Amino acid sequence: MVIGACGLVLLIAAMLDVLYFHPISFSDETTVLDSPEVAFQNTARGQRLLEWRGLSESDPAAVLAQISAINAAQLATYTEREWAYLHWIKWHCHLALNQPSEQKETAAKLTAFIEEHGLTWFEIKFNIELAELYLRRGDYQTGLEFIDMAVRQAKTHNAELLLLNAYNIGGILYNSTNQLKLSQLYFTQGLVLGEKYPDNEFNARFYNNLGLLYVHLEQWEKALTHLQSAREIFEQQGLDKPSLMQVILLNEAFVYIKLGDGEKAKQAYLSSVKYLSDASPPFYQILDLKGAARLQNLLGEHEKGLQLATACHEHPYATSFPKQLGICLLIAARSAMALEDPERALADIDRAIAIFLLLDHKRWQIQAHLEKAEVLEKVGRSDEALPLYKTYHERQRAQLLSEVYALEFALETQKIQQERDLLNTQNDLKVVQLSKEKLRFRVLLVWAVLAVMIALVMLRRAQIMRHKNLELQDISFRDQLTNVHNRRFYQQEVEQFEVLNKHASYRVVLADIDWFKRINDQYGHEVGDQVLVQTARALQSVLNQDEMLVRWGGEEFLCLMRDDARLSARVTSLLAAVNGKPMTTAHGMMDVSVSVGVSAVYPAASLRTNATAFVEADQCLYQAKDAGRNRAVFHCD
């Protein structure tokens, strides 16, 4: 009896231990790379270094003089981190004073010292600084090499504050090279990480730069929304970054200028001036001149606009920022044309074109050539203007179309990724919960009749849970109206390849129901839904087992079809499957057709990250619609 009682006590203790005192948990142990600036705040020498860093742009000559006064004996007492920080400050001073030889010499010393002593924080920080330097000089490819290196290093060492900085500079660089998908990805990754650091300035920077993405796409309302979010963050946090607020307000002023709202543009510009001072670095002085010149042109003060634009492109430091130099020349050209000086305008535009060609900045190349065409047209040189209009207007249209689709595709992909991650997390939690229930069940099984009852209840719960999981998965991956797959399934499939052949090549085939809006408007959405269901069934009948049909949205369906010798005939079969016979609807028999766009051939493995195939198919679909509908257009490789 005593042994039995002891066993029962031990059993109960074991059960309570399992049930309540040892819950299943997860931990994420990471090593955080700290900034030396935190430690510097606690020493007199460190505080002096931080003070010099703050003055290295506003009063670099004075800082260099104080650093030069440090003798060798004093310098020998500096720690490795203090020595590196001191020379990093010197590099910033030479940069601010436009001393390229001294700047290069200091950078070489600093790089060698960092590598010798393994100062990882400084290595990442210096790579980011170099990337920003090349960004401002217009050498975007070199800047991208440094920033991609910095992102990898920051992730490896969990240097999250440096990673925020790297995401910001990297996003700007990718935007400058028209890689909007990667630019948007860096900015949004930065915003997600920035949630851990709500008082950090980069949250405002990311919204400002996302606003610039939409500026380049000429989507002004979206641009304003993001820029106003950036300003609100700045004001709420009371950030001590006047140059950042100046840039945000100048960007707002530019959007209002493009919208033709002179009053709001003037208000935004005048607000930006409050954040400019005589000690502001040259880059921000140039930005101010550029913004003021644009505003004066909008207000009809073209003489003032020309004076300001000239001061901008003749600024002593203008050549250090070639993109800004080119933009100021274009603004000066617009002022000159308004003042009826076409020769001055053409000269300034030609100088700007030369700069943008040297930078390989396609967006501004297109803009400059279009402005040149306008000037030539106004002075009666239509024979020269027309070829420019045709060439560069078409390039601008193609570029904008490609960028819009690439950005929307990236946003959609990211949204689906986040939804899928959420579903996976929920499923993981349910798996953990199920494991815990099974462990409890094993302990409670000792308790005779009670164990049997609990086991039955648990079994029933597990069955319900599995059933609900299957229902949830089916609902999340299928379009509820047509019962074909949806975008979420497409995103999973191009990563996991359960239906598609990973080693095969495919074409993206977009099929869009012709005159579908007319069907909805004339006969109602019930008839429209019936047409959608029957169209999906017809398209599905043509596809093979290792091919896929997705309802992409509205009346548009996406097919992934294997590329082979019969592909053209099979695409024709898609058309015939729909228009071959009338569809039965609540309104009666109805003739329905589709227009089809077909992309070039792509390996299945490339579809996960490549939006080009979708853009090509959509452009071909547009051509099919434009050519009369009920036909297929293939992309020409």
C-alpha positions as CSV (number, residue, x, y, z in Angstrom):
1,M,0.0,0.0,0.0
2,V,2.8,2.4,0.9
3,I,4.6,1.5,-2.3
4,G,1.4,2.0,-4.3
5,A,0.7,5.3,-2.6
6,C,4.3,6.5,-3.3
7,G,3.9,5.4,-6.9
8,L,0.7,7.3,-7.2
9,V,2.3,10.4,-5.7
10,L,5.2,10.1,-8.1
11,L,2.9,9.7,-11.0
12,I,0.9,12.8,-10.1
13,A,4.1,14.8,-9.6
14,A,5.4,13.6,-13.0
15,M,2.1,14.6,-14.7
16,L,2.0,18.0,-13.1
17,D,5.7,18.5,-14.1
18,V,4.9,17.7,-17.7
19,L,1.6,19.6,-17.8
20,Y,2.5,22.8,-16.0
21,F,6.2,23.2,-15.1
22,H,7.9,22.3,-18.3
23,P,6.0,23.9,-21.2
24,I,7.5,23.6,-24.7
25,S,9.2,26.8,-25.6
26,F,11.6,28.2,-28.2
27,S,14.6,30.6,-27.8
28,D,16.5,32.6,-30.4
29,E,20.0,33.2,-29.1
30,T,21.8,35.7,-31.3
31,T,24.9,37.8,-30.9
32,V,24.3,41.5,-31.4
33,L,27.0,43.7,-32.8
34,D,27.1,46.9,-30.7
35,S,28.0,50.3,-31.9
36,P,31.2,51.7,-30.3
37,E,29.3,55.1,-30.0
38,V,27.3,53.7,-27.1
39,A,30.5,53.0,-25.1
40,F,32.0,56.4,-26.1
41,Q,29.3,58.2,-24.2
42,N,30.8,57.0,-20.9
43,T,34.3,58.4,-21.3
44,A,35.7,61.9,-21.8
45,R,37.7,60.9,-24.9
46,G,34.7,59.1,-26.4
47,Q,32.5,62.2,-25.9
48,R,35.1,64.3,-27.6
49,L,35.1,61.9,-30.6
50,L,31.3,62.0,-30.8
51,E,31.4,65.8,-30.7
52,W,34.0,65.9,-33.6
53,R,31.9,63.5,-35.6
54,G,28.9,65.9,-35.2
55,L,31.0,68.8,-36.5
56,S,32.8,66.9,-39.2
57,E,30.4,68.1,-41.9
58,S,29.4,71.6,-40.5
59,D,33.0,72.7,-39.4
60,P,35.4,70.1,-40.9
61,A,38.4,72.5,-40.9
62,A,38.2,73.1,-37.1
63,V,37.8,69.4,-36.4
64,L,40.9,68.6,-38.5
65,A,42.9,71.2,-36.7
66,Q,42.0,69.7,-33.3
67,I,42.9,66.2,-34.6
68,S,46.2,67.4,-35.9
69,A,47.0,68.7,-32.4
70,I,47.0,65.2,-31.0
71,N,50.7,64.1,-30.6
72,A,52.1,60.6,-31.1
73,A,52.3,59.9,-27.4
74,Q,48.6,60.7,-26.9
75,L,47.6,58.7,-30.0
76,A,49.4,55.7,-28.6
77,T,47.0,55.6,-25.7
78,Y,43.9,55.3,-28.0
79,T,42.1,52.0,-28.1
80,E,41.7,50.2,-31.4
81,R,38.1,51.4,-31.7
82,E,39.0,55.0,-30.7
83,W,41.8,55.0,-33.3
84,A,39.5,53.7,-36.1
85,Y,36.7,56.2,-35.1
86,L,39.2,59.1,-35.1
87,H,40.4,58.3,-38.7
88,W,36.8,57.7,-39.8
89,I,36.1,61.3,-38.6
90,K,39.1,62.5,-40.6
91,W,37.8,60.8,-43.7
92,H,34.5,62.7,-43.3
93,C,36.3,66.0,-42.9
94,H,38.3,65.5,-46.1
95,L,35.1,64.5,-47.8
96,A,33.3,67.7,-46.6
97,L,36.3,69.9,-47.7
98,N,36.5,68.2,-51.1
99,Q,40.1,67.0,-50.6
100,P,40.2,63.8,-52.7
101,S,43.9,62.9,-52.2
102,E,43.8,63.2,-48.4
103,Q,40.4,61.5,-48.4
104,K,41.9,58.5,-50.3
105,E,45.0,58.3,-48.1
106,T,42.9,58.3,-44.9
107,A,40.5,55.7,-46.4
108,A,43.4,53.4,-47.2
109,K,44.9,53.7,-43.7
110,L,41.5,53.1,-42.1
111,T,40.7,50.1,-44.3
112,A,44.0,48.4,-43.5
113,F,43.6,49.0,-39.8
114,I,40.0,47.6,-39.8
115,E,41.1,44.5,-41.6
116,E,44.2,44.0,-39.4
117,H,42.2,44.3,-36.1
118,G,39.0,42.6,-37.2
119,L,36.8,45.7,-36.4
120,T,33.6,44.3,-37.9
121,W,31.3,47.3,-36.9
122,F,33.7,49.7,-38.6
123,E,34.0,47.5,-41.7
124,I,30.2,47.4,-42.2
125,K,29.8,51.1,-41.4
126,F,32.6,52.1,-43.8
127,N,31.2,50.0,-46.6
128,I,27.8,51.8,-46.1
129,E,29.5,55.2,-46.1
130,L,31.4,54.3,-49.3
131,A,28.2,53.2,-51.0
132,E,26.6,56.5,-50.1
133,L,29.6,58.4,-51.5
134,Y,29.4,56.6,-54.8
135,L,25.6,57.1,-54.8
136,R,26.0,60.9,-54.7
137,R,28.8,60.8,-57.3
138,G,26.5,58.9,-59.6
139,D,28.6,55.7,-59.7
140,Y,25.7,53.5,-58.9
141,Q,27.2,50.1,-59.8
142,T,30.2,50.6,-57.4
143,G,27.8,51.8,-54.7
144,L,25.7,48.6,-55.1
145,E,28.8,46.4,-54.7
146,F,29.6,48.0,-51.4
147,I,26.0,48.1,-50.1
148,D,25.3,44.5,-51.0
149,M,28.4,43.5,-49.1
150,A,27.4,45.6,-46.1
151,V,23.9,44.0,-46.0
152,R,25.4,40.5,-46.0
153,Q,27.8,41.5,-43.2
154,A,25.1,43.2,-41.1
155,K,22.8,40.2,-41.3
156,T,25.7,37.8,-40.5
157,H,26.6,39.7,-37.4
158,N,23.1,40.8,-36.4
159,A,24.1,44.5,-36.6
160,E,20.5,45.6,-36.9
161,L,21.0,49.4,-36.6
162,L,23.7,49.2,-39.4
163,L,21.3,47.0,-41.4
164,L,18.7,49.7,-41.3
165,N,21.2,52.2,-42.7
166,A,22.3,49.7,-45.4
167,Y,18.7,49.0,-46.4
168,N,18.1,52.7,-46.8
169,I,21.2,53.4,-49.0
170,G,20.7,50.1,-50.9
171,G,17.1,51.0,-51.7
172,I,18.1,54.4,-53.1
173,L,20.8,52.9,-55.2
174,Y,18.4,50.3,-56.7
175,N,15.9,53.0,-57.4
176,S,18.6,55.1,-59.2
177,T,19.3,52.1,-61.5
178,N,15.5,51.5,-62.2
179,Q,15.5,48.2,-60.2
180,L,12.3,49.2,-58.4
181,K,11.5,45.7,-57.3
182,L,14.7,45.4,-55.3
183,S,14.4,49.0,-54.2
184,Q,11.0,48.5,-52.8
185,L,12.1,45.2,-51.1
186,Y,14.9,47.0,-49.3
187,F,12.7,49.8,-48.1
188,T,9.9,47.5,-46.9
189,Q,12.4,45.2,-45.2
190,G,13.8,48.3,-43.4
191,L,10.3,49.3,-42.2
192,V,9.7,45.8,-40.8
193,L,13.0,45.9,-39.0
194,G,12.4,49.5,-37.9
195,E,9.4,48.3,-35.9
196,K,11.9,47.1,-33.3
197,Y,13.4,50.6,-33.1
198,P,10.5,53.0,-33.2
199,D,12.6,56.0,-32.3
200,N,15.1,55.5,-35.2
201,E,15.4,58.1,-37.9
202,F,15.4,55.4,-40.7
203,N,11.6,54.9,-40.3
204,A,11.1,58.4,-41.6
205,R,13.7,57.8,-44.3
206,F,12.1,54.6,-45.6
207,Y,8.7,56.3,-46.0
208,N,10.4,59.3,-47.8
209,N,12.2,56.9,-50.2
210,L,9.1,54.9,-50.8
211,G,7.4,58.2,-51.7
212,L,10.2,58.8,-54.3
213,L,9.5,55.4,-55.9
214,Y,6.0,56.6,-56.7
215,V,7.3,60.0,-57.8
216,H,9.3,58.3,-60.5
217,L,6.2,56.3,-61.5
218,E,4.2,59.6,-61.6
219,Q,1.7,58.3,-59.0
220,W,1.5,61.6,-57.2
221,E,-1.2,60.8,-54.6
222,K,0.6,57.6,-53.4
223,A,3.8,59.6,-53.3
224,L,2.3,62.2,-51.1
225,T,0.8,59.6,-48.7
226,H,4.3,58.2,-48.0
227,L,6.0,61.5,-47.8
228,Q,3.4,62.8,-45.3
229,S,4.0,59.6,-43.2
230,A,7.7,60.4,-43.2
231,R,7.0,63.9,-42.0
232,E,4.7,62.8,-39.3
233,I,7.2,60.3,-37.9
234,F,9.9,63.1,-37.9
235,E,7.6,65.5,-36.1
236,Q,6.3,62.9,-33.6
237,Q,9.8,61.7,-32.7
238,G,11.4,65.1,-32.6
239,L,14.4,63.9,-34.6
240,D,17.5,66.1,-34.6
241,K,18.1,65.6,-38.3
242,P,17.4,68.9,-40.1
243,S,18.8,67.7,-43.4
244,L,16.3,64.7,-43.4
245,M,13.3,67.0,-42.8
246,Q,14.6,69.4,-45.5
247,V,14.7,66.5,-48.0
248,I,11.2,65.3,-47.1
249,L,9.7,68.8,-47.5
250,L,11.5,69.4,-50.8
251,N,10.1,66.2,-52.1
252,E,6.6,67.2,-51.0
253,A,7.1,70.6,-52.8
254,F,8.2,68.8,-56.0
255,V,5.0,66.6,-56.0
256,Y,2.8,69.7,-55.5
257,I,4.8,71.4,-58.4
258,K,4.0,68.4,-60.6
259,L,0.3,68.7,-59.6
260,G,0.4,72.4,-60.4
261,D,-0.6,73.5,-56.8
262,G,1.6,76.6,-56.4
263,E,0.3,77.5,-53.0
264,K,1.0,74.1,-51.4
265,A,4.3,73.8,-53.2
266,K,5.4,77.2,-51.9
267,Q,4.3,76.3,-48.4
268,A,6.3,73.1,-48.4
269,Y,9.4,74.8,-49.8
270,L,9.3,77.6,-47.3
271,S,9.0,75.0,-44.5
272,S,12.1,73.2,-45.9
273,V,14.2,76.4,-45.7
274,K,13.8,76.5,-41.9
275,Y,16.0,73.3,-41.8
276,L,18.8,74.8,-44.0
277,S,21.7,76.9,-42.5
278,D,25.0,78.3,-43.6
279,A,26.6,75.2,-42.0
280,S,24.5,72.8,-44.1
281,P,26.7,70.5,-46.3
282,P,27.0,71.5,-50.0
283,F,24.7,68.7,-51.1
284,Y,21.7,70.1,-49.2
285,Q,22.5,73.7,-50.4
286,I,22.3,72.3,-54.0
287,L,19.0,70.6,-53.2
288,D,17.6,73.9,-51.9
289,L,18.6,75.8,-55.0
290,K,17.0,73.1,-57.2
291,G,13.8,73.3,-55.3
292,A,13.6,77.1,-55.3
293,A,14.3,77.2,-59.0
294,R,11.4,74.8,-59.7
295,L,9.1,76.8,-57.5
296,Q,9.9,80.1,-59.2
297,N,9.2,78.5,-62.6
298,L,5.8,77.2,-61.4
299,L,4.9,80.7,-60.1
300,G,5.9,82.3,-63.5
301,E,9.0,84.0,-62.1
302,H,11.3,82.6,-64.8
303,E,14.0,85.2,-64.5
304,K,14.4,84.2,-60.8
305,G,14.1,80.6,-61.7
306,L,17.0,80.9,-64.2
307,Q,19.1,82.7,-61.6
308,L,18.5,80.0,-59.0
309,A,19.0,77.1,-61.5
310,T,22.3,78.7,-62.7
311,A,23.5,79.1,-59.1
312,C,22.6,75.4,-58.7
313,H,24.6,74.0,-61.6
314,E,27.5,76.5,-61.0
315,H,27.7,75.7,-57.3
316,P,31.4,75.0,-56.4
317,Y,30.5,71.5,-55.4
318,A,28.0,70.8,-58.2
319,T,30.4,68.5,-60.1
320,S,30.6,66.3,-57.0
321,F,26.9,65.5,-57.4
322,P,26.5,64.9,-61.2
323,K,22.9,63.8,-61.2
324,Q,21.9,67.0,-59.3
325,L,24.0,69.0,-61.7
326,G,22.2,67.5,-64.7
327,I,18.8,68.2,-63.2
328,C,19.7,71.8,-62.4
329,L,20.7,72.2,-66.1
330,L,17.3,71.0,-67.2
331,I,15.5,73.4,-64.9
332,A,17.7,76.2,-66.3
333,A,16.7,75.1,-69.8
334,R,13.0,75.4,-68.9
335,S,13.5,78.9,-67.5
336,A,15.4,79.9,-70.6
337,M,12.7,78.7,-72.9
338,A,10.1,80.6,-70.9
339,L,12.3,83.7,-71.4
340,E,12.5,82.9,-75.2
341,D,16.1,82.0,-75.2
342,P,16.0,78.6,-77.1
343,E,19.8,78.5,-77.8
344,R,20.6,78.7,-74.1
345,A,18.0,76.1,-73.4
346,L,19.4,73.7,-76.0
347,A,22.9,74.2,-74.7
348,D,21.9,73.4,-71.2
349,I,19.9,70.3,-72.2
350,D,22.8,69.0,-74.3
351,R,25.1,69.4,-71.2
352,A,22.5,67.5,-69.1
353,I,22.2,64.7,-71.7
354,A,26.0,64.3,-71.6
355,I,25.9,63.9,-67.9
356,F,23.1,61.4,-67.8
357,L,24.7,59.3,-70.5
358,L,27.9,59.2,-68.5
359,L,26.0,58.1,-65.4
360,D,24.0,55.6,-67.5
361,H,20.9,57.1,-65.8
362,K,18.2,55.9,-68.3
363,R,15.2,57.7,-66.6
364,W,16.9,61.1,-66.8
365,Q,18.2,60.4,-70.3
366,I,14.7,59.9,-71.5
367,Q,13.4,63.0,-69.7
368,A,16.2,65.2,-71.1
369,H,15.7,64.0,-74.7
370,L,12.0,64.6,-74.5
371,E,12.6,68.2,-73.2
372,K,15.0,68.7,-76.1
373,A,12.3,67.5,-78.5
374,E,9.9,70.1,-77.0
375,V,12.4,72.9,-77.5
376,L,13.1,71.9,-81.1
377,E,9.4,71.7,-81.8
378,K,8.9,75.2,-80.4
379,V,11.6,76.8,-82.6
380,G,10.2,75.2,-85.7
381,R,12.8,72.3,-86.1
382,S,10.1,69.7,-86.3
383,D,12.2,67.4,-88.5
384,E,14.7,67.0,-85.6
385,A,12.0,66.9,-82.9
386,L,9.8,64.2,-84.3
387,P,12.4,61.3,-84.2
388,L,13.3,62.3,-80.6
389,Y,9.6,62.3,-79.6
390,K,9.0,58.9,-81.2
391,T,12.1,57.2,-79.8
392,Y,12.1,58.6,-76.2
393,H,8.3,58.8,-75.7
394,E,8.1,55.1,-76.6
395,R,11.0,54.3,-74.2
396,Q,9.3,56.3,-71.4
397,R,6.1,54.5,-71.9
398,A,7.8,51.1,-72.0
399,Q,9.9,51.9,-69.0
400,L,6.9,53.2,-66.9
401,L,4.8,50.1,-67.9
402,S,7.6,47.7,-67.0
403,E,8.4,49.5,-63.7
404,V,4.7,49.7,-62.6
405,Y,4.2,46.0,-63.3
406,A,7.5,45.1,-61.6
407,L,6.6,47.1,-58.5
408,E,3.1,45.9,-58.3
409,F,4.2,42.3,-58.8
410,A,6.8,42.7,-56.1
411,L,4.2,44.2,-53.7
412,E,1.8,41.4,-54.5
413,T,4.5,38.7,-54.0
414,Q,5.5,40.2,-50.7
415,K,1.9,40.3,-49.5
416,I,1.4,36.7,-50.4
417,Q,4.7,35.7,-48.8
418,Q,3.6,37.4,-45.6
419,E,0.2,35.7,-45.7
420,R,1.8,32.3,-46.3
421,D,4.3,32.9,-43.4
422,L,1.4,33.7,-41.2
423,L,-0.4,30.5,-42.2
424,N,2.8,28.5,-41.7
425,T,3.3,30.0,-38.2
426,Q,-0.3,29.1,-37.3
427,N,0.2,25.6,-38.5
428,D,3.5,25.3,-36.6
429,L,1.8,26.4,-33.4
430,K,-0.9,23.8,-34.0
431,V,1.7,21.1,-34.5
432,V,3.4,22.1,-31.2
433,Q,0.0,22.2,-29.5
434,L,-0.8,18.7,-30.9
435,S,2.5,17.3,-29.6
436,K,1.8,18.6,-26.2
437,E,-1.6,17.1,-26.2
438,K,-0.2,13.7,-27.1
439,L,2.3,13.9,-24.2
440,R,-0.4,14.7,-21.8
441,F,-2.4,11.8,-23.2
442,R,0.4,9.4,-22.5
443,V,0.7,10.4,-18.9
444,L,-3.1,10.4,-18.3
445,L,-3.4,7.0,-20.0
446,V,-2.4,5.4,-16.6
447,W,-5.7,6.6,-15.2
448,A,-7.9,3.8,-16.3
449,V,-11.5,4.8,-17.3
450,L,-10.6,8.5,-17.1
451,A,-7.7,8.0,-19.5
452,V,-10.0,6.3,-22.0
453,M,-12.4,9.2,-21.9
454,I,-9.7,11.8,-22.3
455,A,-8.2,9.9,-25.1
456,L,-11.5,9.8,-27.0
457,V,-11.9,13.6,-26.5
458,M,-8.4,14.3,-27.6
459,L,-8.8,12.1,-30.7
460,R,-11.9,13.9,-31.7
461,R,-10.2,17.2,-31.2
462,A,-7.3,16.1,-33.4
463,Q,-9.6,14.9,-36.1
464,I,-11.5,18.2,-36.1
465,M,-8.3,20.1,-36.1
466,R,-6.9,18.1,-39.1
467,H,-10.2,18.5,-40.9
468,K,-10.2,22.3,-40.4
469,N,-6.5,22.5,-41.4
470,L,-7.4,20.7,-44.7
471,E,-10.3,23.0,-45.3
472,L,-8.3,26.1,-44.5
473,Q,-5.5,25.0,-46.9
474,D,-8.0,24.3,-49.7
475,I,-9.8,27.6,-49.1
476,S,-6.6,29.5,-49.1
477,F,-5.3,28.0,-52.3
478,R,-8.4,28.0,-54.5
479,D,-10.7,30.6,-56.0
480,Q,-14.0,30.0,-54.4
481,L,-16.1,30.9,-57.5
482,T,-14.3,29.0,-60.3
483,N,-12.6,26.4,-58.1
484,V,-9.3,26.8,-59.9
485,H,-6.1,27.8,-58.1
486,N,-5.5,31.4,-56.9
487,R,-2.4,33.6,-56.7
488,R,-1.4,32.2,-53.3
489,F,-1.1,28.7,-54.8
490,Y,0.8,30.1,-57.7
491,Q,3.4,31.7,-55.4
492,Q,3.7,28.4,-53.4
493,E,3.9,26.3,-56.6
494,V,6.8,28.2,-58.2
495,E,8.8,27.6,-54.9
496,Q,7.9,24.0,-54.2
497,F,7.0,22.5,-57.6
498,E,4.3,19.9,-56.6
499,V,2.4,20.3,-59.9
500,L,5.0,21.9,-62.3
501,N,8.1,20.1,-63.6
502,K,11.0,22.0,-62.0
503,H,13.3,21.0,-64.8
504,A,11.0,22.0,-67.7
505,S,10.6,25.4,-69.4
506,Y,7.3,27.2,-69.4
507,R,5.5,30.2,-70.9
508,V,3.2,32.5,-69.0
509,V,-0.1,32.6,-70.9
510,L,-2.6,35.3,-69.8
511,A,-6.2,34.9,-71.0
512,D,-8.7,37.7,-70.5
513,I,-12.4,37.4,-71.2
514,D,-13.4,39.8,-74.0
515,W,-16.1,42.5,-73.2
516,F,-16.6,41.1,-69.7
517,K,-17.5,44.4,-68.2
518,R,-20.3,44.7,-70.8
519,I,-21.6,41.3,-69.8
520,N,-21.7,42.3,-66.2
521,D,-23.3,45.7,-66.9
522,Q,-26.0,44.3,-69.3
523,Y,-26.9,41.0,-67.7
524,G,-25.8,41.2,-64.1
525,H,-23.1,39.7,-62.0
526,E,-24.9,36.3,-61.8
527,V,-24.5,35.8,-65.5
528,G,-20.9,37.2,-65.3
529,D,-20.1,34.6,-62.6
530,Q,-21.5,31.8,-64.8
531,V,-19.3,33.0,-67.7
532,L,-16.3,33.0,-65.4
533,V,-17.0,29.4,-64.1
534,Q,-17.5,28.0,-67.6
535,T,-14.4,29.8,-69.0
536,A,-12.2,28.4,-66.2
537,R,-13.6,24.9,-67.0
538,A,-12.9,25.3,-70.7
539,L,-9.3,26.6,-70.2
540,Q,-8.6,23.8,-67.6
541,S,-9.6,21.2,-70.2
542,V,-6.8,22.1,-72.5
543,L,-4.0,21.9,-69.9
544,N,-1.8,18.9,-69.0
545,Q,-1.1,17.5,-65.5
546,D,2.2,19.3,-65.1
547,E,0.6,22.6,-66.2
548,M,-1.4,25.1,-64.1
549,L,-4.4,27.4,-64.3
550,V,-4.8,30.3,-61.9
551,R,-7.5,32.9,-61.6
552,W,-5.3,36.0,-61.5
553,G,-8.0,38.5,-60.8
554,G,-11.3,39.7,-62.2
555,E,-11.8,38.2,-65.7
556,E,-8.1,37.4,-66.1
557,F,-6.6,33.8,-65.9
558,L,-2.9,32.9,-65.9
559,C,-1.8,29.6,-67.4
560,L,1.7,28.1,-67.1
561,M,2.1,25.9,-70.2
562,R,5.1,23.7,-71.0
563,D,7.0,24.9,-74.1
564,D,7.2,22.4,-76.9
565,A,6.6,22.1,-80.6
566,R,2.8,22.0,-80.2
567,L,2.6,25.1,-78.0
568,S,1.2,27.4,-80.7
569,A,-1.5,24.8,-81.6
570,R,-2.4,24.3,-78.0
571,V,-2.7,28.1,-77.4
572,T,-5.1,28.1,-80.4
573,S,-7.0,25.3,-78.6
574,L,-7.4,27.6,-75.6
575,L,-9.2,30.1,-77.8
576,A,-11.3,27.3,-79.4
577,A,-12.2,25.8,-76.0
578,V,-13.9,29.1,-75.1
579,N,-15.3,30.4,-78.3
580,G,-16.1,26.9,-79.8
581,K,-19.7,26.9,-78.7
582,P,-22.1,29.3,-76.8
583,M,-22.2,29.2,-73.0
584,T,-25.4,28.4,-71.1
585,T,-26.3,31.2,-68.7
586,A,-29.4,32.5,-66.9
587,H,-29.8,35.0,-69.7
588,G,-29.6,32.2,-72.3
589,M,-27.0,31.0,-74.8
590,M,-24.1,33.5,-75.0
591,D,-21.0,33.7,-77.3
592,V,-17.9,34.3,-75.3
593,S,-14.3,34.7,-76.4
594,V,-10.9,35.4,-74.8
595,S,-7.8,37.3,-75.8
596,V,-4.5,35.7,-75.0
597,G,-0.9,37.0,-74.4
598,V,2.0,34.6,-74.4
599,S,5.5,35.3,-72.9
600,A,8.8,34.1,-74.0
601,V,10.2,30.8,-72.7
602,Y,11.5,30.7,-69.1
603,P,12.9,27.8,-66.9
604,A,10.4,26.9,-64.2
605,A,13.0,27.6,-61.5
606,S,13.3,31.3,-62.6
607,L,9.6,32.1,-62.2
608,R,9.9,32.5,-58.4
609,T,11.8,35.8,-58.6
610,N,11.4,36.9,-62.2
611,A,8.5,39.2,-63.0
612,T,9.6,39.7,-66.6
613,A,7.6,36.8,-68.0
614,F,4.4,38.2,-66.5
615,V,5.1,41.7,-67.9
616,E,5.8,40.2,-71.4
617,A,2.6,38.2,-71.3
618,D,0.6,41.2,-70.2
619,Q,2.0,43.4,-72.9
620,C,1.1,40.7,-75.5
621,L,-2.4,40.5,-74.0
622,Y,-2.7,44.3,-74.4
623,Q,-1.7,43.9,-78.1
624,A,-4.2,41.1,-78.6
625,K,-7.0,43.4,-77.2
626,D,-5.8,46.3,-79.3
627,A,-5.8,44.1,-82.5
628,G,-9.4,43.2,-82.2
629,R,-9.7,40.6,-79.4
630,N,-10.4,36.8,-79.7
631,R,-6.8,36.1,-80.7
632,A,-3.4,35.2,-79.3
633,V,-0.2,37.3,-79.5
634,F,3.2,35.7,-78.8
635,H,6.2,37.5,-77.4
636,C,9.0,37.8,-79.9
637,D,12.3,36.7,-78.3
